[in-house]
Amino acid sequence: MRIDLVSIFPDYFAPLELSLAGKARDKGLIDIAVHDLRQWTHDRHNSTDDTPYGGGAGMVMKPEPWGEALDQLLGERSTVVFTTPSGRPLTQAFARELAQREHLVFACGRYEGIDQRVIDDTAGRAEVLEISIGDYVLNGGEVAALAIAEATIRLLPGFMGNPDSLVEESHEDGLLEYPVYTKPAQWRGHEVPPVLLSGNHGAIATWRHDQAVRRTAERRPDLLPASAIADDLDLVPAV
Ligand code: ADE
């Protein structure tokens, strides 16, 4: 997979040089490049934003630098990801879809966002995805792009040493992950649940599933169908 990231703050992407992307690079799974949007500006001040038509607070990113950047970076089979709080929410299933793409170009907006014509124009020649990482507002799209890139890269076939660890983690089966423990069996007066020391694999699997359902019901009931909550936990008294 090829990944290009475009931003006026390319330093945000320094972490990609570290373990995760570094590992994926070493394995030949990804080829990443970070670009400063200002290289596609032509005025003395390298300006990338201007006041919004129609008035209102804040600034809007100008279309010209983005247009030139995408002209240069897009290939035959590119997907452009615009990070925005008004995008489609990132989920594990969505990250799996992204992991199938050949070329991701992340366009990270700042201020009030990028002139809509950039998105419309890009949609005429590439796949465009507007993605949000949650219902809160960051100062810009860089942190969102990092999160999306990391969630995607670790799903690339061949990235995980042990692919089983992917299957068991939170969100893969629609549930939050069960609690985990390691040695010692006693620590500061807290014990590891005895079932985990029993060697009974069936009982361990049942306990883990029950814990996963309980956690999900408590913390993220929106992830469970109401019937599953009632069935698995007997939360609803029988009448
Ligand atoms: N830019 C600012 N906030 C964001 C969010 N929540 N998700 C994606 N991009 C953003």
Boltz pocket constraint, residues with backbone or C-beta under 6 A from the ligand:
constraints:
  - pocket:
      binder: B
      contacts: [[A, 83], [A, 84], [A, 85], [A, 109], [A, 131], [A, 132], [A, 133], [A, 134], [A, 135], [A, 136], [A, 137], [A, 138], [A, 139], [A, 140], [A, 141], [A, 144]]
      max_distance: 6.0
